[in-house]
Amino acid sequence: MIEFPEFLAMVSGKVPTTLNRSQLERIFKVFDVDNSGEINAENLKRMFKIFGQTFDDKTIASMLGEADFDGDGKVRLEDFVKLMHI
C-alpha cells in the first residue's frame, strides 16, 4: 500500500517508481471505482474527494492528459503502467 502523497509524486514524475505490475494494478483499481477498466474524470474527482482534495475540471483534465496516451479522456491500465514506467 502507498500513501496518497507518494502516489501524487509518482504520477507527477518526481520520483522513479520501482513498483511491479501487480502493485500498479492494485493502485489502478483503487482509482477505477466503478470497475470499468478505465479511470475517467469522475473517478478522479471521487477519489480526490475521499482524500480530502478538490480540483477544478481543468486540473482534472490535465491530470488525465498526462496519462491518456490515446487522447480519449480515459486512462486504461496499460496507459497507467506506461506512465509509471516512463
MITI-754809 format. One line per 10 residues: number of its first residue (from 1); their letters; for each residue x, y, z of N, C-alpha, C. Coordinates in Angstrom, 3 decimals. Layout:
# residues N
NUM> A> X/Y/Z/X/Y/Z/X/Y/Z ~ ...
This chain:
# residues 86
1> MIEFPEFLAM> 0.852/-1.184/0.000/0.000/0.000/0.000/0.888/1.234/0.000 ~ 0.485/2.245/-0.771/1.211/3.506/-0.758/0.283/4.604/-0.278 ~ 0.876/5.638/0.244/0.109/6.783/0.713/-0.208/7.693/-0.470 ~ -1.274/8.476/-0.341/-1.697/9.350/-1.417/-0.595/10.312/-1.872 ~ 0.149/10.975/-0.966/1.218/11.870/-1.428/2.278/11.143/-2.262 ~ 2.560/9.891/-1.912/3.508/9.112/-2.698/2.964/8.864/-4.100 ~ 1.660/8.571/-4.185/1.037/8.359/-5.485/1.141/9.624/-6.333 ~ 0.831/10.764/-5.741/0.904/12.019/-6.489/2.323/12.299/-6.965 ~ 3.294/12.009/-6.128/4.689/12.201/-6.536/5.026/11.313/-7.721 ~ 4.542/10.069/-7.698/4.815/9.154/-8.809/4.203/9.659/-10.095
11> VSGKVPTTLN> 2.939/10.053/-10.063/2.278/10.456/-11.298/2.789/11.797/-11.805 ~ 3.370/12.588/-10.941/3.929/13.858/-11.397/5.343/13.680/-11.927 ~ 5.882/12.468/-11.808/7.216/12.199/-12.325/8.327/12.655/-11.405 ~ 8.020/12.946/-10.149/9.034/13.454/-9.239/9.859/12.364/-8.585 ~ 9.393/11.151/-8.630/10.173/10.050/-8.079/10.091/8.867/-9.034 ~ 11.193/8.130/-9.168/11.116/6.938/-10.015/10.313/5.859/-9.311 ~ 9.555/5.106/-10.078/8.779/4.041/-9.474/9.510/2.711/-9.578 ~ 9.444/1.956/-8.535/10.004/0.616/-8.541/8.889/-0.398/-8.292 ~ 7.669/0.038/-8.492/6.533/-0.843/-8.263/6.428/-1.851/-9.397 ~ 6.053/-3.064/-9.045/5.862/-4.072/-10.085/4.453/-3.972/-10.653
21> RSQLERIFKV> 4.190/-4.733/-11.679/2.894/-4.649/-12.369/1.727/-4.958/-11.427 ~ 1.885/-5.943/-10.578/0.811/-6.300/-9.651/0.476/-5.127/-8.729 ~ 1.479/-4.453/-8.239/1.258/-3.298/-7.375/0.575/-2.168/-8.148 ~ 1.018/-1.943/-9.381/0.396/-0.911/-10.207/-1.061/-1.238/-10.501 ~ -1.358/-2.512/-10.733/-2.746/-2.921/-10.972/-3.615/-2.633/-9.760 ~ -3.092/-2.880/-8.566/-3.860/-2.607/-7.346/-4.125/-1.111/-7.188 ~ -3.120/-0.292/-7.478/-3.299/1.156/-7.388/-4.336/1.607/-8.407 ~ -4.235/1.080/-9.623/-5.183/1.423/-10.676/-6.610/1.108/-10.237 ~ -6.793/-0.057/-9.645/-8.137/-0.481/-9.234/-8.721/0.427/-8.156 ~ -7.872/1.022/-7.339/-8.358/1.970/-6.338/-9.022/3.157/-7.025
31> FDVDNSGEIN> -8.429/3.628/-8.110/-8.969/4.781/-8.823/-10.083/4.411/-9.789 ~ -10.128/3.149/-10.203/-11.195/2.683/-11.099/-12.386/2.271/-10.235 ~ -12.998/3.255/-9.597/-14.018/2.987/-8.584/-15.277/2.316/-9.132 ~ -15.535/2.470/-10.430/-16.721/1.834/-10.996/-16.396/0.520/-11.725 ~ -15.156/0.062/-11.575/-14.699/-1.204/-12.181/-14.949/-1.272/-13.686 ~ -14.779/-0.136/-14.358/-14.989/-0.075/-15.802/-13.742/-0.440/-16.601 ~ -12.604/-0.536/-15.907/-11.348/-0.778/-16.609/-10.710/0.512/-17.090 ~ -11.281/1.634/-16.649/-10.787/2.945/-17.055/-10.851/3.912/-15.874 ~ -9.937/4.851/-15.888/-10.014/5.959/-14.935/-10.430/7.176/-15.753 ~ -11.547/7.783/-15.372/-12.011/8.977/-16.070/-12.088/10.138/-15.079
41> AENLKRMFKI> -12.549/11.272/-15.553/-12.598/12.471/-14.710/-13.445/12.259/-13.460 ~ -14.574/11.598/-13.607/-15.443/11.370/-12.449/-14.770/10.475/-11.413 ~ -14.044/9.459/-11.882/-13.303/8.587/-10.957/-12.290/9.397/-10.152 ~ -11.535/10.248/-10.857/-10.531/11.058/-10.173/-11.173/12.003/-9.166 ~ -12.225/12.675/-9.568/-12.903/13.602/-8.650/-13.362/12.873/-7.394 ~ -13.951/11.703/-7.583/-14.464/10.923/-6.454/-13.326/10.516/-5.510 ~ -12.229/10.033/-6.086/-11.117/9.587/-5.244/-10.455/10.760/-4.534 ~ -10.254/11.860/-5.237/-9.644/13.008/-4.585/-10.530/13.531/-3.457 ~ -11.825/13.487/-3.654/-12.745/13.920/-2.601/-12.583/13.043/-1.359 ~ -12.444/11.742/-1.562/-12.229/10.822/-0.444/-10.961/11.196/0.319
51> FGQTFDDKTI> -9.932/11.622/-0.431/-8.656/12.004/0.186/-8.667/13.447/0.687 ~ -9.828/14.110/0.593/-9.942/15.471/1.090/-9.381/16.517/0.146 ~ -9.235/16.175/-1.119/-8.697/17.097/-2.117/-9.789/17.438/-3.123 ~ -9.799/18.661/-3.580/-10.709/19.035/-4.657/-9.904/19.759/-5.728 ~ -10.219/19.452/-6.967/-9.565/20.085/-8.104/-10.638/20.498/-9.092 ~ -10.377/21.588/-9.803/-11.331/22.025/-10.818/-11.225/21.121/-12.044 ~ -12.203/21.257/-12.932/-12.255/20.391/-14.114/-11.009/20.519/-14.982 ~ -10.466/21.707/-15.074/-9.264/21.924/-15.889/-8.077/21.145/-15.329 ~ -7.927/21.152/-14.028/-6.826/20.423/-13.390/-7.009/18.920/-13.553 ~ -8.236/18.457/-13.377/-8.525/17.027/-13.566/-8.207/16.621/-14.999
61> ASMLGEADFD> -8.621/17.430/-15.960/-8.348/17.127/-17.368/-6.851/17.091/-17.639 ~ -6.118/17.977/-17.003/-4.669/17.998/-17.163/-4.037/16.728/-16.604 ~ -4.515/16.300/-15.446/-4.011/15.058/-14.842/-4.272/13.870/-15.766 ~ -5.491/13.801/-16.278/-5.828/12.707/-17.190/-4.979/12.771/-18.452 ~ -4.762/13.977/-18.946/-3.983/14.156/-20.162/-2.567/13.633/-20.052 ~ -2.011/13.678/-18.848/-0.656/13.169/-18.628/-0.557/11.670/-18.869 ~ -1.635/10.966/-18.639/-1.609/9.505/-18.738/-2.474/8.958/-19.863 ~ -3.200/9.821/-20.530/-4.121/9.397/-21.592/-3.374/9.412/-22.924 ~ -2.717/8.317/-23.229/-1.846/8.273/-24.392/-2.591/8.218/-25.718 ~ -3.872/7.856/-25.722/-4.601/7.828/-26.992/-5.590/8.998/-27.113
71> GDGKVRLEDF> -5.637/9.859/-26.106/-6.422/11.082/-26.191/-7.924/10.934/-26.084 ~ -8.404/9.836/-25.510/-9.855/9.641/-25.423/-10.460/10.105/-24.101 ~ -9.647/10.722/-23.235/-10.160/11.236/-21.971/-10.255/10.200/-20.871 ~ -9.721/9.011/-21.127/-9.753/7.927/-20.141/-8.369/7.298/-20.037 ~ -8.069/6.799/-18.880/-6.796/6.127/-18.669/-7.077/4.655/-18.400 ~ -6.568/3.821/-19.257/-6.703/2.375/-19.077/-5.477/1.849/-18.354 ~ -5.542/0.618/-17.902/-4.444/0.032/-17.147/-3.125/0.137/-17.900 ~ -3.116/-0.174/-19.174/-1.867/-0.121/-19.940/-1.299/1.293/-19.991 ~ -2.175/2.310/-20.094/-1.725/3.698/-20.042/-1.069/3.986/-18.695 ~ -1.731/3.529/-17.646/-1.251/3.766/-16.283/0.110/3.111/-16.059
81> VKLMHI> 0.248/1.873/-16.505/1.519/1.158/-16.363/2.601/1.874/-17.152 ~ 2.285/2.288/-18.358/3.246/3.008/-19.199/3.678/4.302/-18.515 ~ 2.734/5.030/-17.975/3.047/6.286/-17.283/3.991/6.041/-16.117 ~ 3.743/5.024/-15.359/4.542/4.761/-14.169/5.953/4.281/-14.490 ~ 6.158/3.778/-15.696/7.485/3.278/-16.053/8.245/4.198/-17.002 ~ 7.734/5.384/-17.243/8.452/6.347/-18.095/9.581/6.945/-17.315
